[in-house]
């Protein structure tokens, strides 16, 4: 198993985008997954999913907290997630905020999504 992965481009890109598997729970017993494109943001300290994606997947927040996101200060729903990276590594037991994100972005991966040993 690899604990890191690389994504290479032959040209300059405006954003690093990876397809990841988002794992979440709608109920305590039922884990569901969705394959989505996520933008890596090395300046973000938190991970976010869009309100649009949360609505589509019928995700209900556990609680709400104030956050500063790409679209400004807002109250954001908080959910428990796991993220499976392109190399198959699953990062479990993380928190993500649900809030409005710009454009068609479904997920921003912040630096809280990393494996710490």
PyMOL CGO cylinders between C-alpha atoms (Angstrom):
from pymol import cmd
from pymol.cgo import CYLINDER

trace = [
    CYLINDER, 0.00, 0.00, 0.00, 1.27, 3.46, -0.89, 0.3, 1, 1, 1, 1, 1, 1,
    CYLINDER, 1.27, 3.46, -0.89, 1.03, 6.29, 1.62, 0.3, 1, 1, 1, 1, 1, 1,
    CYLINDER, 1.03, 6.29, 1.62, 1.37, 8.98, -1.02, 0.3, 1, 1, 1, 1, 1, 1,
    CYLINDER, 1.37, 8.98, -1.02, 0.54, 9.49, -4.66, 0.3, 1, 1, 1, 1, 1, 1,
    CYLINDER, 0.54, 9.49, -4.66, 1.64, 11.74, -7.47, 0.3, 1, 1, 1, 1, 1, 1,
    CYLINDER, 1.64, 11.74, -7.47, -0.35, 13.36, -10.20, 0.3, 1, 1, 1, 1, 1, 1,
    CYLINDER, -0.35, 13.36, -10.20, 1.66, 14.55, -13.20, 0.3, 1, 1, 1, 1, 1, 1,
    CYLINDER, 1.66, 14.55, -13.20, 0.72, 16.93, -15.96, 0.3, 1, 1, 1, 1, 1, 1,
    CYLINDER, 0.72, 16.93, -15.96, 2.56, 17.75, -19.19, 0.3, 1, 1, 1, 1, 1, 1,
    CYLINDER, 2.56, 17.75, -19.19, 1.34, 21.33, -19.01, 0.3, 1, 1, 1, 1, 1, 1,
    CYLINDER, 1.34, 21.33, -19.01, 0.61, 24.05, -16.46, 0.3, 1, 1, 1, 1, 1, 1,
    CYLINDER, 0.61, 24.05, -16.46, -2.71, 23.54, -14.68, 0.3, 1, 1, 1, 1, 1, 1,
    CYLINDER, -2.71, 23.54, -14.68, -4.76, 26.12, -12.77, 0.3, 1, 1, 1, 1, 1, 1,
    CYLINDER, -4.76, 26.12, -12.77, -5.84, 23.57, -10.15, 0.3, 1, 1, 1, 1, 1, 1,
    CYLINDER, -5.84, 23.57, -10.15, -4.93, 20.08, -8.95, 0.3, 1, 1, 1, 1, 1, 1,
    CYLINDER, -4.93, 20.08, -8.95, -8.03, 17.95, -9.38, 0.3, 1, 1, 1, 1, 1, 1,
    CYLINDER, -8.03, 17.95, -9.38, -8.33, 14.28, -8.43, 0.3, 1, 1, 1, 1, 1, 1,
    CYLINDER, -8.33, 14.28, -8.43, -11.17, 11.82, -8.61, 0.3, 1, 1, 1, 1, 1, 1,
    CYLINDER, -11.17, 11.82, -8.61, -11.80, 10.55, -5.07, 0.3, 1, 1, 1, 1, 1, 1,
    CYLINDER, -11.80, 10.55, -5.07, -14.34, 8.33, -3.43, 0.3, 1, 1, 1, 1, 1, 1,
    CYLINDER, -14.34, 8.33, -3.43, -16.28, 10.17, -0.74, 0.3, 1, 1, 1, 1, 1, 1,
    CYLINDER, -16.28, 10.17, -0.74, -17.60, 7.83, 1.96, 0.3, 1, 1, 1, 1, 1, 1,
    CYLINDER, -17.60, 7.83, 1.96, -20.32, 9.14, 4.25, 0.3, 1, 1, 1, 1, 1, 1,
    CYLINDER, -20.32, 9.14, 4.25, -23.13, 7.86, 6.45, 0.3, 1, 1, 1, 1, 1, 1,
    CYLINDER, -23.13, 7.86, 6.45, -26.76, 8.73, 5.96, 0.3, 1, 1, 1, 1, 1, 1,
    CYLINDER, -26.76, 8.73, 5.96, -27.65, 6.51, 8.90, 0.3, 1, 1, 1, 1, 1, 1,
    CYLINDER, -27.65, 6.51, 8.90, -25.54, 4.91, 11.61, 0.3, 1, 1, 1, 1, 1, 1,
    CYLINDER, -25.54, 4.91, 11.61, -25.54, 1.53, 9.85, 0.3, 1, 1, 1, 1, 1, 1,
    CYLINDER, -25.54, 1.53, 9.85, -25.46, 2.58, 6.22, 0.3, 1, 1, 1, 1, 1, 1,
    CYLINDER, -25.46, 2.58, 6.22, -22.23, 3.86, 4.64, 0.3, 1, 1, 1, 1, 1, 1,
    CYLINDER, -22.23, 3.86, 4.64, -22.59, 5.22, 1.13, 0.3, 1, 1, 1, 1, 1, 1,
    CYLINDER, -22.59, 5.22, 1.13, -20.03, 6.32, -1.43, 0.3, 1, 1, 1, 1, 1, 1,
    CYLINDER, -20.03, 6.32, -1.43, -19.85, 8.76, -4.30, 0.3, 1, 1, 1, 1, 1, 1,
    CYLINDER, -19.85, 8.76, -4.30, -17.08, 9.23, -6.87, 0.3, 1, 1, 1, 1, 1, 1,
    CYLINDER, -17.08, 9.23, -6.87, -16.43, 12.94, -7.26, 0.3, 1, 1, 1, 1, 1, 1,
    CYLINDER, -16.43, 12.94, -7.26, -13.80, 15.34, -8.54, 0.3, 1, 1, 1, 1, 1, 1,
    CYLINDER, -13.80, 15.34, -8.54, -12.03, 17.17, -5.73, 0.3, 1, 1, 1, 1, 1, 1,
    CYLINDER, -12.03, 17.17, -5.73, -9.79, 20.23, -5.85, 0.3, 1, 1, 1, 1, 1, 1,
    CYLINDER, -9.79, 20.23, -5.85, -6.68, 20.14, -3.63, 0.3, 1, 1, 1, 1, 1, 1,
    CYLINDER, -6.68, 20.14, -3.63, -6.20, 23.43, -1.76, 0.3, 1, 1, 1, 1, 1, 1,
    CYLINDER, -6.20, 23.43, -1.76, -2.90, 23.56, 0.11, 0.3, 1, 1, 1, 1, 1, 1,
    CYLINDER, -2.90, 23.56, 0.11, -3.97, 26.86, 1.69, 0.3, 1, 1, 1, 1, 1, 1,
    CYLINDER, -3.97, 26.86, 1.69, -7.17, 25.44, 3.17, 0.3, 1, 1, 1, 1, 1, 1,
    CYLINDER, -7.17, 25.44, 3.17, -7.05, 24.14, 6.72, 0.3, 1, 1, 1, 1, 1, 1,
    CYLINDER, -7.05, 24.14, 6.72, -10.44, 22.41, 6.42, 0.3, 1, 1, 1, 1, 1, 1,
    CYLINDER, -10.44, 22.41, 6.42, -12.19, 20.18, 3.89, 0.3, 1, 1, 1, 1, 1, 1,
    CYLINDER, -12.19, 20.18, 3.89, -15.47, 21.27, 2.29, 0.3, 1, 1, 1, 1, 1, 1,
    CYLINDER, -15.47, 21.27, 2.29, -18.16, 19.68, 0.16, 0.3, 1, 1, 1, 1, 1, 1,
    CYLINDER, -18.16, 19.68, 0.16, -20.64, 21.76, -1.78, 0.3, 1, 1, 1, 1, 1, 1,
    CYLINDER, -20.64, 21.76, -1.78, -24.20, 22.31, -0.64, 0.3, 1, 1, 1, 1, 1, 1,
    CYLINDER, -24.20, 22.31, -0.64, -25.20, 21.13, -4.13, 0.3, 1, 1, 1, 1, 1, 1,
    CYLINDER, -25.20, 21.13, -4.13, -23.46, 17.75, -3.58, 0.3, 1, 1, 1, 1, 1, 1,
    CYLINDER, -23.46, 17.75, -3.58, -24.88, 17.38, -0.06, 0.3, 1, 1, 1, 1, 1, 1,
    CYLINDER, -24.88, 17.38, -0.06, -28.39, 18.01, -1.42, 0.3, 1, 1, 1, 1, 1, 1,
    CYLINDER, -28.39, 18.01, -1.42, -27.88, 15.53, -4.28, 0.3, 1, 1, 1, 1, 1, 1,
    CYLINDER, -27.88, 15.53, -4.28, -26.65, 12.82, -1.87, 0.3, 1, 1, 1, 1, 1, 1,
    CYLINDER, -26.65, 12.82, -1.87, -29.23, 13.70, 0.83, 0.3, 1, 1, 1, 1, 1, 1,
    CYLINDER, -29.23, 13.70, 0.83, -26.51, 14.26, 3.44, 0.3, 1, 1, 1, 1, 1, 1,
    CYLINDER, -26.51, 14.26, 3.44, -27.76, 15.73, 6.72, 0.3, 1, 1, 1, 1, 1, 1,
    CYLINDER, -27.76, 15.73, 6.72, -25.24, 17.65, 8.87, 0.3, 1, 1, 1, 1, 1, 1,
    CYLINDER, -25.24, 17.65, 8.87, -24.46, 16.49, 12.41, 0.3, 1, 1, 1, 1, 1, 1,
    CYLINDER, -24.46, 16.49, 12.41, -24.03, 20.05, 13.68, 0.3, 1, 1, 1, 1, 1, 1,
    CYLINDER, -24.03, 20.05, 13.68, -23.26, 23.59, 12.45, 0.3, 1, 1, 1, 1, 1, 1,
    CYLINDER, -23.26, 23.59, 12.45, -20.21, 25.80, 12.96, 0.3, 1, 1, 1, 1, 1, 1,
    CYLINDER, -20.21, 25.80, 12.96, -19.12, 29.18, 11.59, 0.3, 1, 1, 1, 1, 1, 1,
    CYLINDER, -19.12, 29.18, 11.59, -16.41, 28.90, 8.90, 0.3, 1, 1, 1, 1, 1, 1,
    CYLINDER, -16.41, 28.90, 8.90, -14.60, 31.11, 6.44, 0.3, 1, 1, 1, 1, 1, 1,
    CYLINDER, -14.60, 31.11, 6.44, -14.84, 29.42, 3.03, 0.3, 1, 1, 1, 1, 1, 1,
    CYLINDER, -14.84, 29.42, 3.03, -14.13, 30.34, -0.58, 0.3, 1, 1, 1, 1, 1, 1,
    CYLINDER, -14.13, 30.34, -0.58, -17.41, 32.25, -0.71, 0.3, 1, 1, 1, 1, 1, 1,
    CYLINDER, -17.41, 32.25, -0.71, -17.05, 34.09, 2.61, 0.3, 1, 1, 1, 1, 1, 1,
    CYLINDER, -17.05, 34.09, 2.61, -18.02, 33.67, 6.26, 0.3, 1, 1, 1, 1, 1, 1,
    CYLINDER, -18.02, 33.67, 6.26, -21.02, 31.40, 6.84, 0.3, 1, 1, 1, 1, 1, 1,
    CYLINDER, -21.02, 31.40, 6.84, -22.59, 28.79, 9.10, 0.3, 1, 1, 1, 1, 1, 1,
    CYLINDER, -22.59, 28.79, 9.10, -21.67, 25.39, 7.69, 0.3, 1, 1, 1, 1, 1, 1,
    CYLINDER, -21.67, 25.39, 7.69, -22.98, 21.91, 8.35, 0.3, 1, 1, 1, 1, 1, 1,
    CYLINDER, -22.98, 21.91, 8.35, -20.43, 19.44, 9.67, 0.3, 1, 1, 1, 1, 1, 1,
    CYLINDER, -20.43, 19.44, 9.67, -20.32, 15.77, 8.61, 0.3, 1, 1, 1, 1, 1, 1,
    CYLINDER, -20.32, 15.77, 8.61, -18.10, 12.74, 9.21, 0.3, 1, 1, 1, 1, 1, 1,
    CYLINDER, -18.10, 12.74, 9.21, -16.43, 11.36, 6.09, 0.3, 1, 1, 1, 1, 1, 1,
    CYLINDER, -16.43, 11.36, 6.09, -13.70, 9.10, 4.81, 0.3, 1, 1, 1, 1, 1, 1,
    CYLINDER, -13.70, 9.10, 4.81, -11.87, 9.79, 1.57, 0.3, 1, 1, 1, 1, 1, 1,
    CYLINDER, -11.87, 9.79, 1.57, -10.39, 7.16, -0.74, 0.3, 1, 1, 1, 1, 1, 1,
    CYLINDER, -10.39, 7.16, -0.74, -7.56, 8.63, -2.81, 0.3, 1, 1, 1, 1, 1, 1,
    CYLINDER, -7.56, 8.63, -2.81, -6.67, 7.67, -6.41, 0.3, 1, 1, 1, 1, 1, 1,
    CYLINDER, -6.67, 7.67, -6.41, -3.97, 5.24, -5.19, 0.3, 1, 1, 1, 1, 1, 1,
    CYLINDER, -3.97, 5.24, -5.19, -6.54, 3.31, -3.12, 0.3, 1, 1, 1, 1, 1, 1,
    CYLINDER, -6.54, 3.31, -3.12, -5.48, 4.74, 0.25, 0.3, 1, 1, 1, 1, 1, 1,
    CYLINDER, -5.48, 4.74, 0.25, -8.49, 5.41, 2.45, 0.3, 1, 1, 1, 1, 1, 1,
    CYLINDER, -8.49, 5.41, 2.45, -8.23, 8.24, 4.95, 0.3, 1, 1, 1, 1, 1, 1,
    CYLINDER, -8.23, 8.24, 4.95, -10.87, 7.54, 7.62, 0.3, 1, 1, 1, 1, 1, 1,
    CYLINDER, -10.87, 7.54, 7.62, -12.63, 9.53, 10.29, 0.3, 1, 1, 1, 1, 1, 1,
    CYLINDER, -12.63, 9.53, 10.29, -12.34, 13.08, 9.01, 0.3, 1, 1, 1, 1, 1, 1,
    CYLINDER, -12.34, 13.08, 9.01, -14.75, 16.00, 9.23, 0.3, 1, 1, 1, 1, 1, 1,
    CYLINDER, -14.75, 16.00, 9.23, -15.97, 18.07, 6.31, 0.3, 1, 1, 1, 1, 1, 1,
    CYLINDER, -15.97, 18.07, 6.31, -18.02, 21.23, 6.16, 0.3, 1, 1, 1, 1, 1, 1,
    CYLINDER, -18.02, 21.23, 6.16, -21.01, 21.64, 3.86, 0.3, 1, 1, 1, 1, 1, 1,
    CYLINDER, -21.01, 21.64, 3.86, -21.20, 25.08, 2.32, 0.3, 1, 1, 1, 1, 1, 1,
    CYLINDER, -21.20, 25.08, 2.32, -21.57, 27.01, -0.89, 0.3, 1, 1, 1, 1, 1, 1,
    CYLINDER, -21.57, 27.01, -0.89, -18.56, 26.54, -3.17, 0.3, 1, 1, 1, 1, 1, 1,
    CYLINDER, -18.56, 26.54, -3.17, -17.84, 28.50, -6.35, 0.3, 1, 1, 1, 1, 1, 1,
    CYLINDER, -17.84, 28.50, -6.35, -18.62, 27.16, -9.81, 0.3, 1, 1, 1, 1, 1, 1,
    CYLINDER, -18.62, 27.16, -9.81, -18.96, 23.42, -10.29, 0.3, 1, 1, 1, 1, 1, 1,
    CYLINDER, -18.96, 23.42, -10.29, -16.56, 22.44, -7.48, 0.3, 1, 1, 1, 1, 1, 1,
    CYLINDER, -16.56, 22.44, -7.48, -18.00, 19.55, -5.43, 0.3, 1, 1, 1, 1, 1, 1,
    CYLINDER, -18.00, 19.55, -5.43, -15.20, 19.19, -2.89, 0.3, 1, 1, 1, 1, 1, 1,
    CYLINDER, -15.20, 19.19, -2.89, -12.19, 21.13, -1.65, 0.3, 1, 1, 1, 1, 1, 1,
    CYLINDER, -12.19, 21.13, -1.65, -9.60, 18.94, 0.03, 0.3, 1, 1, 1, 1, 1, 1,
    CYLINDER, -9.60, 18.94, 0.03, -7.85, 20.92, 2.75, 0.3, 1, 1, 1, 1, 1, 1,
    CYLINDER, -7.85, 20.92, 2.75, -4.69, 19.97, 4.56, 0.3, 1, 1, 1, 1, 1, 1,
    CYLINDER, -4.69, 19.97, 4.56, -6.67, 18.26, 7.32, 0.3, 1, 1, 1, 1, 1, 1,
    CYLINDER, -6.67, 18.26, 7.32, -7.02, 15.32, 4.88, 0.3, 1, 1, 1, 1, 1, 1,
    CYLINDER, -7.02, 15.32, 4.88, -3.67, 13.70, 5.33, 0.3, 1, 1, 1, 1, 1, 1,
    CYLINDER, -3.67, 13.70, 5.33, -2.43, 10.60, 7.04, 0.3, 1, 1, 1, 1, 1, 1,
    CYLINDER, -2.43, 10.60, 7.04, -0.68, 11.41, 10.29, 0.3, 1, 1, 1, 1, 1, 1,
    CYLINDER, -0.68, 11.41, 10.29, 1.31, 8.61, 11.89, 0.3, 1, 1, 1, 1, 1, 1,
]
cmd.load_cgo(trace, "trace")
